[in-house]
Amino acid sequence: MSAHPAIPILYQDSRILVCLKPPGVVSVDQPGGLPALLRAQLGDAAPCLRTVHRLDQRVGGVMVLARSRMAARLLSQQVAERVFYKEYLAVLCGVPGEDSGVLRDLLGYDRVLRRAYVAQTPGPEVREAVLRYRVLEVHGEDTLAAVALETGRTHQIRCQFASRGFPLAGDRKYGAPGLEGPGIGLWSCRISFRHPQTEEWVSFSAPPPAEEPWTQFPPVPPSQVFFP
């Protein structure tokens, strides 16, 4: 395995590990994936590290991995029951007409092209996708928005905004000009869930890195970013 910068670990105990996934790294357990990189970093080739939710390869930010089979089952159940909350920061190319709103679509996924699409009618591979957004800052033709997912579809945020003419910065797959580096204008800034052992409600958050496209916007206080 090639050398990789240390992955920031925000919290760990015997049941969970919370870290910042770097853009360009896959979430799943495969060579070069996030669990494998963390095992190498921790100096243990075989600790239990299980992916219970995913970020697209080009998306970075806060993720939790389970450190036991039971923890993985309990966290996955929260994801399925939509009580595992995920919030993002997104840089949109363009300025939405409304400062806040709910986006609701039927999304399909083309496995050949590896991209999501908005469908007009329901189908066996088409599912409802819902997100909430709030505009935080506008700089020129770019918008910094807070996004809260109510569903977790593949490429959901990327596709829903792009279908309305606001692709995420750097997201060439959905029509935006590219950026230097492996990332796009999407960052997992907060996750909230019940700890699988204590059942305590916990939240973990982190701001995006000091690089494009984030540096064109002034830092936004967390109280303005997060949804109630």
N, C-alpha and C positions, 0 to 999 in steps of 0.2 A: 504494500500500500504506500502510495506516495505521501510525502510529508504534507501536512495541512495545518494552518494556524489553529491554535487552541480554540476550542468552542467554549464560549462563556457559559458557565453553569450558574444559574440563579439560585437554585435550591436543590437539595437532594436528601432523602432519607431512605429507609429500608423498603419503601413502597413506590416512590416516584422520583423522577429526576426531571427538573425543569431547566431548559437551556435556550440559547438563541441559535436557531438553525441558520447557517450561512446561506445566502443566495447561491444557487449553483449546485447545491447538495440535495440528493433525493432523500425523502423522508423514510423510505422503507428499508428493511433489513436486507441489504445486498452489499457486495464489495464496493467500498467508497460511499455507502449510504450513511445516514446520520448515526444509527446504532453502532455500526462497525467503527466509525471514527471515534465515537465516545468510548467504546471498549478499548481501543488503542490508547486513547488519551488517559484513561483511568488505569492503564497498565494491567488489565485483566481481560484475557481473551474470551472468557465465557460467562460474564455476568448476564443476568436476565435483564434485557432492555427491549421492551416491546412497544411498537408504534401503535397508538390508539386513535390518532387523528393525523391528518396529513396537511402539509403545505406543498404547493406546486414547487417544482425544482427551482424555478427562478425567483421564488418568494422566500424572504427571510423573516425571522422574528421568533416570538415566544412559542415554544412547544413543550409538552409534557410527555415523557415516556414512562411506561409502567415498569416496575422492577420485580414484579411477581406475576404469575399467571392469574391469581385472583384479582390483583389490582387492575390488570389489563381487562378482565371481564367486567369489573364494576365501572371502570372509566368508559369502556366501549358502550356499556348500557346507557350511561349518561348521554353520550353522543347520540345514540339512537333515539333516546327519549327527548332530545333537544333541551336538556338542562345543563349542558356543557356549553358555556357561552364564549364566543370568539369575536373579538373586535379588531379592526384593522385601520391603518392609515393608507390612503390611496392618493396618488398624484394623477389627476385626470388631464388629458389633453383637451382643452376646451373648458367652457364655463357653463354649467347647467343653468337652466332658466329658473329653477326653484332652489332656494337655499337648503331645503331639507325635503325628504320624501321617502316613500316606500316604492321599491321596484319589485314588480311581480311578473314573472314570465313562466312559460313552459319551456324547459331546456332539454335538449337532446345532446348526445355526444357522438361525434363521428370518430370511430376508432381508427379509421384509415388516415384521416387528416390530423387526428389527435387534437381536435378542437371542438368546443361546445357551440351550439347554435340555438337560436330562438325558434321554437316550433309554433305553428298556428293552431294545431289540433293535438289532443292527447294521443298517446301511442304507448306501446309496450316499453319503449326505451326513453320515453319522455316523462319528466317529472316537474312538479311545480318548484320554482325557485323564488325565494323572498329575501330581500335585504332592506335595511334602513340605512339612510345616509344623511350626513349633515355637513355642509360646507364650512370649513374653518378659515381658510385664507385663499385669496386669489392673487396670483402674480403673473401679470401679462396675460397670456392665453392658457396658463396652467392653473389648476385648482387643487388645493389640498383638502381632502374630505375624510371624515370619520365614517366608518362603515361597521355596522353590526349585522352579522348573519343570523337569519332565522331558519335557514336550511343550509345544507352543506353539499352542494352539487359541484362536480368537477368544473374548474375554471369559472365558477359562478360569477364572482365579482368582475373578472376580466370580460366575460361575455356580456353580462347585463349592461355594463356601462358602454362597452364598445358598440352594442347594438343600437344605442341611442346617440351615437356620434362622439362619444367621449372615451376613447381607448386609454388604457393606463400608459403612463410614460414608459417608453422603452419596449413596449409589448408588440413586437413586430408581427407575431402570430395573429393579432387582432387589429392590425392596421396602423400602429404608431411607429414613428421613427425609432431606430435603435439607440441604445445608450452604451457607453463603455462599461465593461464589466458584465458579470453574469446576472445581475438583478434587474427587476422592473419596479415600477412605482407602486409597490404593494408590500406592506409590512404588517405582520401579526404583532399588534402592540399590547394586547391583553387577552388572557384566557382566565376563566373563572369556572370552578367546579367544586364538587364535594370531595374532600380527601378520601381515598378509598379505604383507609384504615380508621381514621378518627371521625369521619363524616362531617368534619368542620368545613364550612364554606371558605375557600381560599381563592385568591386572585394573584396573578403574577403579570407584571408589565415591564416594558422597556421601550425607549424611544428608538426611532430609526437611526442608522449610522450617519455620520457627518460626511456624506458624499451625495453626488447627484442621483436622483433628482430632488433629494430632500433639502439640500442646503440653500435652495432658492427661497425657502420659507423660513421665517423666524420660528424659534422654538415655541411650541404651544403648551401652556400649562395642562397637566393631566386632567384637571377639573373641567377643562373645555373640550377635551378629546373624548372622554368616555361617556357612554350612554348611561342614564340612570337605571 
